[in-house]
Structures are given as C-alpha cells and as structure tokens.
Amino acid sequence: MQPNRMMLTLIAAIATTFAAKSAHADGLIRKLPEDATWATFQVEGYKEKSDQRKEPFAGWLRMSSVGSATEDGQPCRWIEFDNTYAKGGRPERRSIDKLLIPERHLVVGETPGEHIVRGWTRFDQPEQGNVRASEKLDGRPFAGQAWVYLVGPAVDEKKLDPLKIDHKKLGEITCERRTGTFRSKLPHPNGPLEVSGTFEARLHERAPFGIVRYEVNMREPGGREMKVTLSLDDFGPTAVSSLPDQK
C-alpha cells in the first residue's frame, strides 16, 4: 500500500471497517439508488501530524453506481468512489476504487465493507492507466481509499433535532439528523489498526444515496485526529465508470 493511502484511507486515507453487525449502517450509503446514479460531494478536513500540526486537505468525491452483476445467485452493484484531493499546498491527486458489493448489503442495517466481492483501484496517475485489482487482506478484497465512506457500525446512533436547509439542488428541505460513535478495526498490510470516532449525518429521501452531509471525527492509533466533512453538491442519472474495462 502506498504511504499516502492512509490519508484517504479515512477520506481519503480513509477509513473504517465494520467490526460487527449492527441495526444501524453509517457512511455514505444509506440507500441504494437506481443504477447509473452519480453524486458529487465536496470534501474538506484535516489530519493531525506527528508534531500535532493540523494539515488541511480538500477535494471532491464522485460516488456512482456503475453497473450490476450476479455472483453466487446474488444481485450485486458496482459502486465507484472517484476522489480528487490536495493537502499541504501540494498538487491535486486522484484515486479511484471500484467495488462489487451484493445489493442486500447496500442498505441500512448492513455492512458493505465486509462483503466486497472484488474490486479495482487506480491511484495518482490515471493518464498512465495504472489500474490494478484491489489489494486483499486476510483473503478479502480491501476497499482502499473508500473505507471512510463505508464507516461503521454505530454503537449508539441517536436522532437529533431536524434541520431545515436551502440546498442548491434539492431546494428547501428538512434533513433528519443522526449521530453516534464507532470503534472499528481498519485492515492494513501491517496488521489491523484500531480506529474510533464520532459522526453526524444529515439525511433526506431525495438525496440519491440518502446523505446530504456527513461529518466524521476519528482518532488513529497513537491518538492522532482526523476530521472529514462531505457535503452533497450535485447528482444525476448518467454515471459511467472511469474504469470502463474493469468488469
């Protein structure tokens, strides 16, 4: 795994896995839309360095449903996470993770990160076409940069007061709000990493994946903090994979 992957292993270092089943699912997939649906999210946050300096990062995530397949008799969906981000004043970087996941695990109450059938990754230099199969940890495909978007499970999810907002695409809406904490093990080539934190989600039925805004605060091993906020920007019905040859 490349060193910089730890950053989006939680946006983008990005980030958690599912340690156990729960009645609540978190992360960016609260519902599964029609295939070919895409949604873009503005991403911002910071990561604490070893000198306790908080290094900011910012970028965009395009999350898409880019195809379907049947595996072992189960309908599955290809979900693609296309990240563009920059940190510390350095040039933008890009990573793409395309994951095949059974549809029955892409709903509230399930843990999609534990049920990846297979996947493909492209990191940093897309013009060179350096696509490779997803890395495997403990014999299972690893979600790579997409872990933070599959974070969970919450151990104590609670409802907050609804919030009325004016969204540029959805208009005036009232969002349901949920908050909770999690403690999970992040797969890593050097052994599982313990990750814990809190989240707050703003939800609306007209948002394609159910999420309007998602904020997660977490601590990596050693106590370093990371905060990531994702805000729904736009969406549509015409998603096409950025890795078209990878079925």
C-alpha positions in Angstrom: 0.0 0.0 0.0 1.4 3.4 -0.9 2.2 5.7 2.1 -0.3 8.4 1.1 -3.2 5.9 1.0 -3.5 6.4 4.8 -4.9 9.8 4.1 -7.8 8.8 2.0 -7.8 5.6 4.0 -10.1 7.6 6.0 -11.4 10.2 3.4 -9.0 9.6 1.9 -6.7 7.8 3.9 -10.0 6.9 4.7 -11.1 4.6 6.8 -13.0 2.4 8.8 -14.3 -1.1 8.6 -17.1 -2.9 10.0 -16.3 -4.9 13.1 -19.7 -6.4 13.7 -23.3 -6.5 12.6 -25.5 -3.7 13.8 -29.0 -2.4 13.4 -27.6 0.8 12.1 -25.4 1.4 9.0 -23.4 4.6 8.6 -21.2 6.2 6.0 -22.4 7.5 2.6 -24.7 4.7 1.5 -28.0 4.9 3.4 -30.0 3.7 0.4 -29.2 2.2 -3.0 -30.4 4.3 -5.9 -31.1 3.2 -9.5 -28.1 2.0 -11.4 -26.2 4.8 -13.3 -26.9 7.3 -10.5 -23.9 9.5 -9.5 -23.5 12.1 -6.7 -20.6 14.5 -6.1 -19.6 15.6 -2.6 -17.3 18.5 -1.6 -14.7 17.1 0.9 -12.7 19.1 3.4 -11.0 18.4 6.7 -7.7 18.0 8.4 -5.2 15.4 9.6 -3.0 15.8 12.7 0.7 15.3 12.0 3.3 13.8 14.4 4.2 17.3 15.5 0.5 17.9 16.4 0.1 20.3 13.4 -3.3 20.0 11.7 -2.7 19.7 8.0 -5.8 20.6 6.0 -7.0 18.8 2.9 -9.8 19.5 0.4 -11.2 18.0 -2.7 -14.1 16.2 -4.3 -15.7 12.7 -4.2 -17.8 11.4 -7.1 -19.7 8.3 -5.9 -21.5 6.3 -8.6 -23.4 3.1 -9.3 -21.8 2.0 -12.5 -23.1 -1.5 -13.3 -24.6 -4.7 -12.0 -23.6 -8.3 -11.9 -24.8 -11.6 -10.4 -22.5 -13.5 -8.1 -23.4 -16.8 -6.5 -27.0 -16.1 -7.4 -27.0 -12.7 -5.7 -27.6 -9.4 -7.5 -24.6 -7.1 -7.0 -23.8 -3.5 -7.8 -20.5 -1.9 -8.9 -20.0 1.2 -6.7 -17.2 3.6 -7.7 -15.5 6.1 -5.5 -13.6 8.7 -7.5 -11.5 11.0 -5.3 -9.6 14.2 -6.2 -7.9 15.9 -3.3 -5.0 18.1 -2.3 -3.3 18.7 1.0 -0.5 20.8 2.4 -0.4 23.1 -0.6 0.7 20.2 -2.8 -0.8 19.4 -6.3 -4.0 17.5 -6.6 -4.0 13.8 -6.5 -6.6 11.3 -7.7 -7.7 7.8 -6.6 -10.5 5.6 -7.9 -11.9 2.5 -6.1 -14.5 0.4 -8.0 -16.1 -2.2 -5.7 -18.6 -5.0 -6.5 -20.9 -5.5 -3.5 -24.1 -7.6 -3.1 -27.2 -5.3 -3.1 -28.5 -6.8 0.1 -25.5 -5.4 1.9 -26.0 -1.9 0.4 -28.9 -0.9 2.8 -29.3 0.4 6.3 -28.5 -2.3 8.8 -25.8 -3.9 6.7 -22.0 -3.7 6.5 -21.0 -3.4 2.8 -17.3 -3.1 3.6 -17.2 -6.7 4.9 -18.9 -8.1 1.7 -16.8 -6.8 -1.2 -16.7 -9.5 -3.9 -13.9 -7.9 -5.9 -12.6 -4.5 -7.0 -10.3 -2.4 -9.0 -8.1 0.6 -8.0 -6.4 3.4 -9.9 -4.2 5.7 -7.9 -2.5 9.0 -8.7 -1.6 8.8 -12.4 -4.8 8.0 -14.3 -3.2 9.1 -17.6 -0.9 6.1 -17.4 -3.8 3.7 -16.9 -2.2 2.1 -13.8 -5.2 0.0 -12.9 -4.8 -3.0 -10.6 -7.1 -5.4 -8.8 -8.0 -4.4 -5.3 -5.5 -5.5 -2.6 -6.5 -8.4 -0.4 -6.2 -8.5 3.3 -7.0 -11.8 5.2 -8.1 -13.1 1.8 -10.8 -10.5 1.2 -10.7 -7.5 -1.2 -9.8 -4.3 0.6 -11.8 -1.1 -0.1 -8.6 1.1 -0.3 -9.3 4.8 -0.2 -13.1 4.2 0.1 -13.1 2.9 3.7 -14.2 6.2 5.3 -17.3 6.2 3.1 -18.3 2.8 4.4 -17.6 3.6 8.1 -19.4 1.8 10.9 -21.2 0.4 12.6 -22.5 2.9 15.1 -22.8 1.5 18.6 -25.2 4.2 19.9 -26.9 6.0 17.0 -29.2 8.8 18.1 -31.7 11.2 16.5 -31.0 14.9 16.7 -33.5 17.7 16.0 -34.3 18.0 12.3 -32.6 20.8 10.4 -34.1 23.0 7.6 -31.6 24.0 4.9 -31.6 25.5 1.4 -29.7 23.1 -0.8 -28.7 24.3 -4.3 -30.0 21.2 -6.0 -32.7 19.9 -3.6 -34.1 23.3 -2.7 -35.6 24.0 0.8 -35.6 20.7 2.7 -35.7 19.5 6.2 -33.0 17.0 7.0 -33.2 14.2 9.5 -30.1 14.1 11.6 -28.3 11.2 13.2 -25.2 11.0 15.4 -23.2 8.2 17.0 -19.9 6.7 17.8 -17.9 3.8 16.4 -14.9 1.7 17.2 -13.5 -0.4 14.4 -10.5 -2.3 13.0 -9.0 -0.9 9.8 -7.4 -3.6 7.6 -3.8 -2.7 6.9 -0.9 -4.7 5.4 1.0 -4.4 8.7 -1.9 -5.7 10.8 -5.3 -4.3 11.8 -5.4 -0.7 13.1 -7.9 0.3 15.8 -9.9 3.4 14.8 -12.6 5.1 16.8 -14.6 8.3 16.4 -17.9 10.1 16.1 -20.1 11.0 13.2 -23.1 13.3 12.3 -25.2 12.6 9.3 -27.9 14.8 7.6 -30.3 12.6 5.7 -33.1 13.2 3.1 -35.1 10.8 1.0 -34.4 12.8 -2.2 -30.7 12.6 -1.9 -29.6 9.8 -4.2 -27.7 7.8 -1.6 -29.7 9.2 1.3 -26.9 11.6 2.6 -26.9 15.4 2.3 -24.0 16.0 4.7 -21.7 13.6 6.6 -19.1 14.6 9.2 -16.8 12.2 10.8 -14.2 12.8 13.6 -11.8 9.9 14.3 -8.6 9.0 16.1 -6.0 6.9 14.5 -3.7 4.6 16.5 -1.4 6.8 18.6 -4.1 9.3 19.2 -3.8 11.5 16.0 -7.0 13.1 15.0 -8.7 13.3 11.6 -11.8 15.2 10.6 -13.6 14.8 7.3 -16.8 16.6 6.2 -18.6 15.6 2.9 -21.4 17.8 1.6 -23.7 16.8 -1.3 -23.1 19.1 -4.2 -24.8 17.6 -7.3 -26.2 14.4 -8.7 -27.7 12.8 -11.8 -28.7 9.6 -13.7 -25.9 9.3 -16.2 -23.0 7.6 -14.4 -20.3 5.9 -16.5 -17.3 4.1 -14.9 -13.9 5.8 -15.0 -12.5 2.2 -15.2 -14.6 1.0 -18.2 -12.6 -2.1 -19.0 -12.8 -3.5 -15.4 -15.8 -5.7 -15.2 
